[in-house]
Amino acid sequence: MKLVLALVSLSVCLSIHLAYANWAPCLPAEFIDGYSVFLKRHLPSDTPSTLNHEDWEVYLKQHTDCDKSLQSFLSPDDRNGIEDICRPHAGKQQSGNYCISKNNFTFISVHSELGTCIIRNVTMVTQHVIVACDMVDQFCRPTHLEENRKGLVPRQEDPDCARAETVMMDHGFIMRAAGQLCLLLSILALGLCYLMG
């Protein structure tokens, strides 16, 4: 009976936690290394400067697992502009913790065969960039680049990408924190049920 109650408690708390995870920009990151992974994947300093398929195939084989069929490489010169998408002056909230840039960026999009790095297409793309914005080391930073397949543009009526201090005071943040506390307590209850056997 104790185990059943602990499992029900755990599932309720997990539901609360998942409902509020990534519900708005600039909340604490779910993955601590999201920002560094973002930089490594999308803003590396050693990408080929051409659209040559052979150059990109060599690059992908040396730097990736060839586990993605589409990869986007932003210019390191645009790093500050990309990071600014997570700030009110340069980004609009898209949905959840995603923000879209108010300006266009030009970047290289590489389509390859999954698992082989055989290049299908390398193109220069100019469009608005969509990134997930999370709090990392006390700064709101991009942690994921979302493909903008539909060529979305920021809408004037959408809110600016929120400042962390604005979001942190929001009721939803309190609910998310309560969900995380509830989850932790449920895990402890499960552990105690196991130990008391």
N, CA and C atoms as a LAMMPS dump frame, in Angstrom:
ITEM: TIMESTEP
0
ITEM: NUMBER OF ATOMS
591
ITEM: BOX BOUNDS ff ff ff
-5.0000000000000000e+02 5.0000000000000000e+02
-5.0000000000000000e+02 5.0000000000000000e+02
-5.0000000000000000e+02 5.0000000000000000e+02
ITEM: ATOMS id mol type element x y z
1 1 1 N 0.815 -1.191 0
2 1 2 C 0 0 0
3 1 3 C 0.869 1.269 0
4 2 1 N 1.945 1.239 0.805
5 2 2 C 2.842 2.392 0.857
6 2 3 C 3.468 2.649 -0.506
7 3 1 N 3.825 1.555 -1.174
8 3 2 C 4.44 1.689 -2.489
9 3 3 C 3.465 2.296 -3.491
10 4 1 N 2.214 1.887 -3.439
11 4 2 C 1.202 2.426 -4.347
12 4 3 C 1.029 3.93 -4.109
13 5 1 N 0.942 4.338 -2.855
14 5 2 C 0.815 5.765 -2.55
15 5 3 C 2.031 6.551 -3.025
16 6 1 N 3.214 5.997 -2.826
17 6 2 C 4.426 6.674 -3.273
18 6 3 C 4.447 6.799 -4.785
19 7 1 N 4.034 5.751 -5.505
20 7 2 C 4.009 5.798 -6.971
21 7 3 C 2.977 6.794 -7.492
22 8 1 N 1.81 6.846 -6.85
23 8 2 C 0.79 7.821 -7.256
24 8 3 C 1.315 9.233 -7.018
25 9 1 N 1.922 9.45 -5.859
26 9 2 C 2.504 10.753 -5.546
27 9 3 C 3.568 11.139 -6.568
28 10 1 N 4.418 10.183 -6.918
29 10 2 C 5.472 10.427 -7.896
30 10 3 C 4.884 10.803 -9.246
31 11 1 N 3.859 10.096 -9.698
32 11 2 C 3.293 10.38 -11.022
33 11 3 C 2.608 11.744 -11.048
34 12 1 N 1.932 12.128 -9.967
35 12 2 C 1.293 13.446 -9.906
36 12 3 C 2.356 14.535 -9.961
37 13 1 N 3.4 14.371 -9.171
38 13 2 C 4.462 15.378 -9.138
39 13 3 C 5.199 15.454 -10.469
40 14 1 N 5.429 14.309 -11.098
41 14 2 C 6.094 14.303 -12.396
42 14 3 C 5.242 15.048 -13.422
43 15 1 N 3.934 14.868 -13.357
44 15 2 C 3.034 15.575 -14.27
45 15 3 C 3.12 17.084 -14.067
46 16 1 N 3.151 17.52 -12.801
47 16 2 C 3.274 18.957 -12.512
48 16 3 C 4.589 19.478 -13.055
49 17 1 N 5.676 18.732 -12.814
50 17 2 C 7.004 19.162 -13.268
51 17 3 C 7.051 19.278 -14.789
52 18 1 N 6.548 18.269 -15.494
53 18 2 C 6.595 18.291 -16.956
54 18 3 C 5.71 19.376 -17.541
55 19 1 N 4.603 19.67 -16.879
56 19 2 C 3.697 20.697 -17.388
57 19 3 C 4.342 22.078 -17.355
58 20 1 N 5.247 22.308 -16.408
59 20 2 C 5.844 23.627 -16.275
60 20 3 C 7.285 23.701 -16.768
61 21 1 N 7.871 22.581 -17.199
62 21 2 C 9.233 22.606 -17.721
63 21 3 C 9.243 23.378 -19.035
64 22 1 N 10.175 24.3 -19.173
65 22 2 C 10.349 25.069 -20.408
66 22 3 C 9.082 25.787 -20.862
67 23 1 N 8.297 26.299 -19.947
68 23 2 C 7.058 26.968 -20.333
69 23 3 C 7.292 28.419 -20.744
70 24 1 N 8.463 28.959 -20.433
71 24 2 C 8.769 30.349 -20.784
72 24 3 C 10.281 30.503 -20.916
73 25 1 N 10.721 31.527 -21.64
74 25 2 C 12.171 31.74 -21.762
75 25 3 C 12.8 32.198 -20.448
76 26 1 N 14.084 31.95 -20.35
77 26 2 C 14.929 32.477 -19.277
78 26 3 C 14.676 31.863 -17.906
79 27 1 N 14.134 30.661 -17.879
80 27 2 C 14.03 29.909 -16.635
81 27 3 C 15.287 29.056 -16.498
82 28 1 N 15.576 28.56 -15.302
83 28 2 C 16.776 27.721 -15.144
84 28 3 C 16.79 26.565 -16.15
85 29 1 N 17.934 26.332 -16.744
86 29 2 C 18.087 25.312 -17.786
87 29 3 C 17.826 23.922 -17.236
88 30 1 N 17.135 23.113 -18.023
89 30 2 C 16.915 21.711 -17.667
90 30 3 C 18.219 20.928 -17.794
91 31 1 N 19.05 21.315 -18.746
92 31 2 C 20.328 20.641 -18.992
93 31 3 C 21.453 21.649 -18.767
94 32 1 N 22.286 21.385 -17.805
95 32 2 C 23.329 22.325 -17.389
96 32 3 C 24.275 22.69 -18.529
97 33 1 N 24.586 21.727 -19.389
98 33 2 C 25.556 21.989 -20.455
99 33 3 C 24.908 22.389 -21.786
100 34 1 N 23.635 22.756 -21.761
101 34 2 C 22.926 23.113 -22.99
102 34 3 C 23.568 24.247 -23.764
103 35 1 N 24.033 25.261 -23.052
104 35 2 C 24.646 26.411 -23.715
105 35 3 C 25.97 26.023 -24.38
106 36 1 N 26.806 25.277 -23.677
107 36 2 C 28.101 24.888 -24.268
108 36 3 C 27.894 23.943 -25.445
109 37 1 N 26.898 23.067 -25.364
110 37 2 C 26.591 22.18 -26.498
111 37 3 C 26.083 23.011 -27.678
112 38 1 N 25.253 24.01 -27.399
113 38 2 C 24.762 24.903 -28.45
114 38 3 C 25.922 25.574 -29.179
115 39 1 N 26.864 26.122 -28.411
116 39 2 C 28.024 26.792 -29.023
117 39 3 C 28.837 25.819 -29.865
118 40 1 N 29.067 24.621 -29.339
119 40 2 C 29.876 23.622 -30.051
120 40 3 C 29.197 23.174 -31.346
121 41 1 N 27.879 22.986 -31.305
122 41 2 C 27.157 22.499 -32.481
123 41 3 C 26.915 23.566 -33.54
124 42 1 N 26.608 24.788 -33.101
125 42 2 C 26.109 25.783 -34.055
126 42 3 C 26.995 26.995 -34.266
127 43 1 N 27.988 27.213 -33.409
128 43 2 C 28.873 28.365 -33.556
129 43 3 C 30.349 27.974 -33.462
130 44 1 N 30.734 26.856 -34.062
131 44 2 C 32.152 26.486 -33.994
132 44 3 C 32.989 27.441 -34.838
133 45 1 N 34.24 27.603 -34.458
134 45 2 C 35.096 28.566 -35.159
135 45 3 C 35.825 27.967 -36.361
136 46 1 N 35.753 26.643 -36.524
137 46 2 C 36.564 26.001 -37.56
138 46 3 C 35.755 25.373 -38.696
139 47 1 N 34.558 25.878 -38.961
140 47 2 C 33.766 25.325 -40.053
141 47 3 C 34.334 25.748 -41.399
142 48 1 N 34.088 24.962 -42.45
143 48 2 C 34.537 25.372 -43.789
144 48 3 C 33.904 26.702 -44.183
145 49 1 N 34.636 27.485 -44.926
146 49 2 C 34.127 28.797 -45.349
147 49 3 C 33.457 28.734 -46.715
148 50 1 N 33.393 27.533 -47.295
149 50 2 C 32.788 27.361 -48.618
150 50 3 C 31.541 26.482 -48.506
151 51 1 N 30.852 26.305 -49.618
152 51 2 C 29.701 25.402 -49.679
153 51 3 C 30.091 24.08 -50.334
154 52 1 N 31.382 23.82 -50.405
155 52 2 C 31.91 22.617 -51.044
156 52 3 C 31.51 21.361 -50.255
157 53 1 N 30.88 20.411 -50.947
158 53 2 C 30.386 19.192 -50.295
159 53 3 C 31.503 18.379 -49.65
160 54 1 N 32.63 18.258 -50.338
161 54 2 C 33.736 17.453 -49.804
162 54 3 C 34.292 18.05 -48.512
163 55 1 N 34.436 19.376 -48.481
164 55 2 C 34.923 20.046 -47.272
165 55 3 C 33.982 19.79 -46.093
166 56 1 N 32.688 19.859 -46.354
167 56 2 C 31.713 19.656 -45.285
168 56 3 C 31.65 18.203 -44.838
169 57 1 N 31.816 17.291 -45.761
170 57 2 C 31.819 15.868 -45.384
171 57 3 C 32.99 15.569 -44.447
172 58 1 N 34.164 16.086 -44.789
173 58 2 C 35.339 15.904 -43.932
174 58 3 C 35.085 16.534 -42.563
175 59 1 N 34.544 17.755 -42.572
176 59 2 C 34.279 18.444 -41.307
177 59 3 C 33.312 17.64 -40.429
178 60 1 N 32.207 17.196 -41.014
179 60 2 C 31.211 16.453 -40.23
180 60 3 C 31.798 15.156 -39.669
181 61 1 N 32.578 14.458 -40.466
182 61 2 C 33.178 13.202 -39.987
183 61 3 C 34.152 13.443 -38.824
184 62 1 N 34.825 14.579 -38.839
185 62 2 C 35.795 14.885 -37.782
186 62 3 C 35.143 15.457 -36.526
187 63 1 N 33.971 16.089 -36.665
188 63 2 C 33.398 16.827 -35.542
189 63 3 C 32.047 16.338 -35.036
190 64 1 N 31.407 15.417 -35.739
191 64 2 C 30.079 14.964 -35.316
192 64 3 C 29.991 13.451 -35.376
193 65 1 N 28.852 12.945 -34.901
194 65 2 C 28.574 11.507 -34.984
195 65 3 C 27.794 11.181 -36.253
196 66 1 N 27.561 12.185 -37.086
197 66 2 C 26.738 12.027 -38.297
198 66 3 C 25.343 11.522 -37.926
199 67 1 N 24.875 11.934 -36.734
200 67 2 C 23.595 11.46 -36.225
201 67 3 C 22.431 12.402 -36.51
202 68 1 N 22.682 13.452 -37.285
203 68 2 C 21.629 14.379 -37.671
204 68 3 C 21.681 14.586 -39.176
205 69 1 N 20.515 14.563 -39.804
206 69 2 C 20.495 14.736 -41.257
207 69 3 C 20.52 16.209 -41.66
208 70 1 N 20.177 17.098 -40.733
209 70 2 C 20.23 18.535 -41.004
210 70 3 C 20.976 19.211 -39.859
211 71 1 N 21.99 19.984 -40.218
212 71 2 C 22.745 20.732 -39.217
213 71 3 C 22.94 22.149 -39.719
214 72 1 N 22.811 23.086 -38.787
215 72 2 C 22.95 24.495 -39.135
216 72 3 C 24.156 25.076 -38.412
217 73 1 N 24.951 25.835 -39.168
218 73 2 C 26.173 26.433 -38.633
219 73 3 C 26.107 27.94 -38.795
220 74 1 N 26.006 28.613 -37.658
221 74 2 C 25.946 30.07 -37.637
222 74 3 C 27.356 30.627 -37.662
223 75 1 N 27.489 31.835 -38.117
224 75 2 C 28.808 32.469 -38.169
225 75 3 C 29.256 32.857 -36.762
226 76 1 N 30.484 32.508 -36.384
227 76 2 C 31.001 32.943 -35.074
228 76 3 C 30.96 34.465 -34.918
229 77 1 N 31.007 35.201 -36.025
230 77 2 C 30.904 36.662 -35.961
231 77 3 C 29.531 37.122 -35.463
232 78 1 N 28.535 36.234 -35.565
233 78 2 C 27.174 36.563 -35.138
234 78 3 C 26.867 36.103 -33.714
235 79 1 N 27.88 35.619 -32.998
236 79 2 C 27.63 35.048 -31.659
237 79 3 C 26.871 36.013 -30.739
238 80 1 N 27.311 37.259 -30.657
239 80 2 C 26.622 38.216 -29.782
240 80 3 C 25.185 38.44 -30.228
241 81 1 N 24.97 38.537 -31.526
242 81 2 C 23.618 38.726 -32.047
243 81 3 C 22.72 37.534 -31.766
244 82 1 N 23.278 36.34 -31.874
245 82 2 C 22.512 35.12 -31.585
246 82 3 C 22.169 35.069 -30.103
247 83 1 N 23.131 35.389 -29.236
248 83 2 C 22.863 35.391 -27.794
249 83 3 C 21.821 36.453 -27.44
250 84 1 N 21.834 37.559 -28.168
251 84 2 C 20.877 38.641 -27.893
252 84 3 C 19.436 38.271 -28.207
253 85 1 N 19.209 37.22 -28.994
254 85 2 C 17.836 36.793 -29.286
255 85 3 C 17.088 36.524 -27.982
256 86 1 N 17.815 36.118 -26.957
257 86 2 C 17.211 35.814 -25.657
258 86 3 C 16.984 37.059 -24.812
259 87 1 N 17.119 38.218 -25.393
260 87 2 C 16.915 39.487 -24.682
261 87 3 C 15.804 40.284 -25.381
262 88 1 N 15.126 41.129 -24.624
263 88 2 C 13.966 41.845 -25.186
264 88 3 C 14.263 42.673 -26.431
265 89 1 N 15.434 43.259 -26.552
266 89 2 C 15.693 44.147 -27.691
267 89 3 C 15.929 43.4 -29.009
268 90 1 N 16.175 42.086 -28.94
269 90 2 C 16.527 41.368 -30.168
270 90 3 C 15.678 40.135 -30.457
271 91 1 N 14.795 39.751 -29.506
272 91 2 C 13.998 38.551 -29.719
273 91 3 C 12.558 38.707 -29.273
274 92 1 N 11.683 37.949 -29.915
275 92 2 C 10.267 37.882 -29.557
276 92 3 C 9.971 36.455 -29.105
277 93 1 N 9.132 36.317 -28.085
278 93 2 C 8.786 34.978 -27.624
279 93 3 C 7.98 34.277 -28.702
280 94 1 N 8.4 33.065 -29.042
281 94 2 C 7.739 32.29 -30.083
282 94 3 C 6.705 31.359 -29.448
283 95 1 N 7.164 30.427 -28.63
284 95 2 C 6.294 29.534 -27.861
285 95 3 C 7.163 28.852 -26.818
286 96 1 N 6.592 28.58 -25.676
287 96 2 C 7.365 27.962 -24.608
288 96 3 C 8.595 28.796 -24.298
289 97 1 N 9.751 28.152 -24.275
290 97 2 C 10.989 28.893 -24.006
291 97 3 C 11.701 29.305 -25.291
292 98 1 N 11.023 29.21 -26.418
293 98 2 C 11.618 29.573 -27.707
294 98 3 C 11.381 31.044 -28.032
295 99 1 N 12.451 31.685 -28.521
296 99 2 C 12.376 33.069 -28.982
297 99 3 C 12.876 33.132 -30.424
298 100 1 N 12.284 34.046 -31.188
299 100 2 C 12.664 34.222 -32.589
300 100 3 C 13.35 35.582 -32.731
301 101 1 N 14.389 35.618 -33.541
302 101 2 C 15.154 36.856 -33.721
303 101 3 C 14.308 37.915 -34.42
304 102 1 N 14.521 39.155 -34.034
305 102 2 C 13.837 40.265 -34.701
306 102 3 C 14.493 40.576 -36.037
307 103 1 N 15.745 40.132 -36.219
308 103 2 C 16.474 40.359 -37.469
309 103 3 C 16.817 39.024 -38.121
310 104 1 N 17.084 39.081 -39.412
311 104 2 C 17.545 37.898 -40.137
312 104 3 C 19.011 37.613 -39.835
313 105 1 N 19.376 36.35 -39.935
314 105 2 C 20.774 35.923 -39.871
315 105 3 C 21.041 35.055 -41.093
316 106 1 N 22.277 35.081 -41.555
317 106 2 C 22.691 34.214 -42.658
318 106 3 C 23.593 33.132 -42.085
319 107 1 N 23.29 31.883 -42.437
320 107 2 C 24.053 30.752 -41.908
321 107 3 C 24.091 29.637 -42.935
322 108 1 N 24.897 28.631 -42.661
323 108 2 C 25.044 27.493 -43.576
324 108 3 C 24.218 26.321 -43.044
325 109 1 N 23.424 25.747 -43.933
326 109 2 C 22.596 24.586 -43.622
327 109 3 C 23.148 23.391 -44.392
328 110 1 N 23.456 22.324 -43.658
329 110 2 C 24.063 21.143 -44.271
330 110 3 C 23.108 19.95 -44.13
331 111 1 N 22.698 19.415 -45.273
332 111 2 C 21.857 18.211 -45.301
333 111 3 C 22.766 17.037 -45.649
334 112 1 N 22.719 16.008 -44.802
335 112 2 C 23.564 14.834 -45.063
336 112 3 C 22.764 13.565 -44.824
337 113 1 N 23.329 12.454 -45.3
338 113 2 C 22.717 11.15 -45.082
339 113 3 C 22.954 10.737 -43.641
340 114 1 N 21.886 10.414 -42.964
341 114 2 C 21.959 10.046 -41.554
342 114 3 C 22.91 8.873 -41.347
343 115 1 N 23.86 9.045 -40.44
344 115 2 C 24.785 7.97 -40.095
345 115 3 C 26.005 7.841 -40.982
346 116 1 N 26.03 8.552 -42.124
347 116 2 C 27.155 8.385 -43.047
348 116 3 C 27.924 9.68 -43.313
349 117 1 N 27.308 10.804 -43.053
350 117 2 C 27.883 12.122 -43.35
351 117 3 C 28.037 12.374 -44.843
352 118 1 N 27.444 11.569 -45.683
353 118 2 C 27.473 11.845 -47.121
354 118 3 C 26.571 13.057 -47.366
355 119 1 N 27.144 14.088 -47.952
356 119 2 C 26.456 15.362 -48.108
357 119 3 C 25.446 15.3 -49.253
358 120 1 N 24.244 15.748 -48.96
359 120 2 C 23.209 15.855 -49.981
360 120 3 C 23.11 17.285 -50.506
361 121 1 N 23.265 18.257 -49.577
362 121 2 C 23.105 19.644 -49.976
363 121 3 C 23.744 20.56 -48.934
364 122 1 N 24.395 21.611 -49.396
365 122 2 C 24.928 22.651 -48.514
366 122 3 C 24.438 23.972 -49.078
367 123 1 N 23.694 24.716 -48.246
368 123 2 C 23.13 25.975 -48.728
369 123 3 C 23.365 27.101 -47.731
370 124 1 N 23.37 28.301 -48.263
371 124 2 C 23.421 29.5 -47.451
372 124 3 C 21.973 29.924 -47.242
373 125 1 N 21.578 30.085 -45.996
374 125 2 C 20.192 30.413 -45.654
375 125 3 C 20.164 31.767 -44.938
376 126 1 N 19.196 32.592 -45.294
377 126 2 C 18.974 33.851 -44.585
378 126 3 C 17.537 33.859 -44.092
379 127 1 N 17.374 33.902 -42.778
380 127 2 C 16.036 33.908 -42.186
381 127 3 C 16.121 34.282 -40.709
382 128 1 N 14.961 34.405 -40.087
383 128 2 C 14.908 34.643 -38.643
384 128 3 C 15.266 33.341 -37.94
385 129 1 N 16.012 33.457 -36.868
386 129 2 C 16.516 32.293 -36.145
387 129 3 C 15.68 32.081 -34.882
388 130 1 N 15.351 30.813 -34.605
389 130 2 C 14.582 30.453 -33.411
390 130 3 C 15.489 29.662 -32.477
391 131 1 N 15.589 30.113 -31.223
392 131 2 C 16.417 29.42 -30.227
393 131 3 C 15.623 29.219 -28.941
394 132 1 N 15.972 28.148 -28.216
395 132 2 C 15.462 27.97 -26.859
396 132 3 C 16.327 28.837 -25.956
397 133 1 N 15.69 29.575 -25.053
398 133 2 C 16.417 30.48 -24.149
399 133 3 C 16.234 30.012 -22.71
400 134 1 N 17.346 29.693 -22.067
401 134 2 C 17.325 29.204 -20.691
402 134 3 C 18.356 29.943 -19.853
403 135 1 N 18.126 29.968 -18.552
404 135 2 C 19.053 30.602 -17.625
405 135 3 C 20.235 29.659 -17.386
406 136 1 N 21.434 30.134 -17.753
407 136 2 C 22.669 29.38 -17.566
408 136 3 C 23.69 30.338 -16.956
409 137 1 N 24.248 29.971 -15.82
410 137 2 C 25.236 30.82 -15.139
411 137 3 C 24.736 32.253 -14.948
412 138 1 N 23.496 32.387 -14.544
413 138 2 C 22.854 33.672 -14.238
414 138 3 C 22.627 34.566 -15.46
415 139 1 N 22.715 33.987 -16.662
416 139 2 C 22.428 34.732 -17.888
417 139 3 C 21.433 33.934 -18.718
418 140 1 N 20.532 34.64 -19.397
419 140 2 C 19.608 33.975 -20.302
420 140 3 C 20.346 33.742 -21.62
421 141 1 N 20.518 32.46 -21.96
422 141 2 C 21.35 32.111 -23.122
423 141 3 C 20.653 31.082 -24.013
424 142 1 N 21.037 31.046 -25.295
425 142 2 C 20.467 30.026 -26.185
426 142 3 C 21.021 28.647 -25.839
427 143 1 N 20.116 27.655 -25.814
428 143 2 C 20.524 26.284 -25.494
429 143 3 C 20.135 25.288 -26.58
430 144 1 N 19.382 25.742 -27.565
431 144 2 C 18.959 24.855 -28.656
432 144 3 C 18.569 25.712 -29.855
433 145 1 N 18.958 25.268 -31.04
434 145 2 C 18.569 25.942 -32.279
435 145 3 C 17.437 25.14 -32.906
436 146 1 N 16.305 25.777 -33.089
437 146 2 C 15.137 25.127 -33.677
438 146 3 C 15.077 25.463 -35.168
439 147 1 N 14.842 24.461 -35.977
440 147 2 C 14.74 24.695 -37.414
441 147 3 C 13.506 25.555 -37.712
442 148 1 N 13.682 26.556 -38.537
443 148 2 C 12.588 27.448 -38.929
444 148 3 C 12.101 27.032 -40.32
445 149 1 N 11.504 25.85 -40.399
446 149 2 C 11.084 25.271 -41.685
447 149 3 C 10.073 26.122 -42.431
448 150 1 N 9.196 26.761 -41.687
449 150 2 C 8.121 27.521 -42.32
450 150 3 C 8.5 28.971 -42.599
451 151 1 N 9.757 29.33 -42.32
452 151 2 C 10.187 30.706 -42.56
453 151 3 C 9.429 31.714 -41.711
454 152 1 N 9.17 31.344 -40.453
455 152 2 C 8.436 32.233 -39.56
456 152 3 C 9.175 33.538 -39.34
457 153 1 N 8.413 34.58 -39.082
458 153 2 C 8.964 35.888 -38.751
459 153 3 C 8.353 36.311 -37.414
460 154 1 N 9.027 37.196 -36.674
461 154 2 C 8.453 37.631 -35.403
462 154 3 C 7.18 38.447 -35.644
463 155 1 N 6.21 38.238 -34.77
464 155 2 C 4.958 38.997 -34.873
465 155 3 C 5.003 40.154 -33.885
466 156 1 N 4.602 41.313 -34.34
467 156 2 C 4.649 42.522 -33.518
468 156 3 C 3.887 42.35 -32.216
469 157 1 N 2.769 41.609 -32.268
470 157 2 C 1.922 41.481 -31.074
471 157 3 C 2.478 40.496 -30.035
472 158 1 N 3.463 39.7 -30.412
473 158 2 C 4.06 38.768 -29.459
474 158 3 C 4.955 39.52 -28.476
475 159 1 N 5.028 39.019 -27.234
476 159 2 C 5.884 39.706 -26.248
477 159 3 C 7.362 39.558 -26.601
478 160 1 N 8.137 40.543 -26.161
479 160 2 C 9.582 40.428 -26.316
480 160 3 C 10.069 39.235 -25.503
481 161 1 N 11.177 38.672 -25.912
482 161 2 C 11.764 37.583 -25.149
483 161 3 C 11.989 38.108 -23.726
484 162 1 N 11.421 37.443 -22.754
485 162 2 C 11.321 37.969 -21.386
486 162 3 C 12.661 38.069 -20.674
487 163 1 N 12.775 39.069 -19.863
488 163 2 C 13.908 39.186 -18.95
489 163 3 C 13.697 38.172 -17.833
490 164 1 N 14.772 37.605 -17.356
491 164 2 C 14.684 36.584 -16.324
492 164 3 C 13.973 37.095 -15.082
493 165 1 N 14.266 38.315 -14.664
494 165 2 C 13.653 38.802 -13.427
495 165 3 C 12.141 38.94 -13.567
496 166 1 N 11.656 39.196 -14.787
497 166 2 C 10.221 39.272 -15.022
498 166 3 C 9.605 37.89 -14.928
499 167 1 N 10.25 36.93 -15.545
500 167 2 C 9.732 35.563 -15.558
501 167 3 C 9.803 34.936 -14.175
502 168 1 N 10.882 35.193 -13.456
503 168 2 C 11.083 34.553 -12.165
504 168 3 C 9.977 34.909 -11.178
505 169 1 N 9.384 36.074 -11.307
506 169 2 C 8.334 36.492 -10.382
507 169 3 C 6.97 35.926 -10.792
508 170 1 N 6.877 35.36 -11.933
509 170 2 C 5.624 34.856 -12.45
510 170 3 C 5.126 33.672 -11.625
511 171 1 N 3.821 33.544 -11.534
512 171 2 C 3.196 32.443 -10.8
513 171 3 C 3.655 31.085 -11.324
514 172 1 N 3.839 30.977 -12.62
515 172 2 C 4.257 29.704 -13.213
516 172 3 C 5.598 29.237 -12.696
517 173 1 N 6.502 30.17 -12.423
518 173 2 C 7.799 29.776 -11.885
519 173 3 C 7.619 29.129 -10.518
520 174 1 N 6.739 29.699 -9.712
521 174 2 C 6.478 29.14 -8.39
522 174 3 C 5.89 27.736 -8.535
523 175 1 N 4.977 27.564 -9.484
524 175 2 C 4.388 26.24 -9.711
525 175 3 C 5.448 25.24 -10.17
526 176 1 N 6.351 25.683 -11.032
527 176 2 C 7.401 24.788 -11.521
528 176 3 C 8.318 24.375 -10.373
529 177 1 N 8.671 25.347 -9.53
530 177 2 C 9.517 25.042 -8.371
531 177 3 C 8.795 24.09 -7.425
532 178 1 N 7.487 24.307 -7.227
533 178 2 C 6.704 23.414 -6.372
534 178 3 C 6.664 22.009 -6.973
535 179 1 N 6.543 21.933 -8.279
536 179 2 C 6.546 20.625 -8.945
537 179 3 C 7.868 19.9 -8.749
538 180 1 N 8.975 20.636 -8.832
539 180 2 C 10.282 20.016 -8.63
540 180 3 C 10.454 19.546 -7.195
541 181 1 N 9.975 20.346 -6.244
542 181 2 C 10.046 19.945 -4.84
543 181 3 C 9.189 18.709 -4.604
544 182 1 N 8.006 18.7 -5.181
545 182 2 C 7.108 17.554 -5.058
546 182 3 C 7.766 16.296 -5.634
547 183 1 N 8.411 16.434 -6.774
548 183 2 C 9.098 15.308 -7.394
549 183 3 C 10.205 14.785 -6.488
550 184 1 N 10.98 15.678 -5.913
551 184 2 C 12.054 15.28 -5.012
552 184 3 C 11.499 14.541 -3.797
553 185 1 N 10.436 15.068 -3.212
554 185 2 C 9.832 14.41 -2.058
555 185 3 C 9.276 13.039 -2.408
556 186 1 N 8.711 12.89 -3.594
557 186 2 C 8.194 11.588 -4.029
558 186 3 C 9.314 10.575 -4.2
559 187 1 N 10.428 11.031 -4.738
560 187 2 C 11.576 10.129 -4.903
561 187 3 C 12.091 9.691 -3.542
562 188 1 N 12.139 10.627 -2.599
563 188 2 C 12.55 10.268 -1.233
564 188 3 C 11.564 9.276 -0.618
565 189 1 N 10.264 9.484 -0.84
566 189 2 C 9.25 8.559 -0.299
567 189 3 C 9.419 7.173 -0.899
568 190 1 N 9.687 7.107 -2.181
569 190 2 C 9.939 5.802 -2.814
570 190 3 C 11.161 5.115 -2.195
571 191 1 N 12.197 5.891 -1.967
572 191 2 C 13.409 5.348 -1.359
573 191 3 C 13.134 4.812 0.03
574 192 1 N 12.363 5.552 0.807
575 192 2 C 12.019 5.089 2.158
576 192 3 C 11.155 3.819 2.121
577 193 1 N 10.209 3.771 1.185
578 193 2 C 9.377 2.56 1.048
579 193 3 C 10.251 1.357 0.708
580 194 1 N 11.211 1.572 -0.147
581 194 2 C 12.113 0.483 -0.535
582 194 3 C 12.941 0.013 0.659
583 195 1 N 13.476 0.982 1.42
584 195 2 C 14.304 0.637 2.569
585 195 3 C 13.504 -0.039 3.684
586 196 1 N 12.241 0.38 3.859
587 196 2 C 11.408 -0.181 4.911
588 196 3 C 10.792 -1.509 4.486
589 197 1 N 10.87 -1.763 3.179
590 197 2 C 10.508 -2.986 2.535
591 197 3 C 9.32 -3.686 2.911
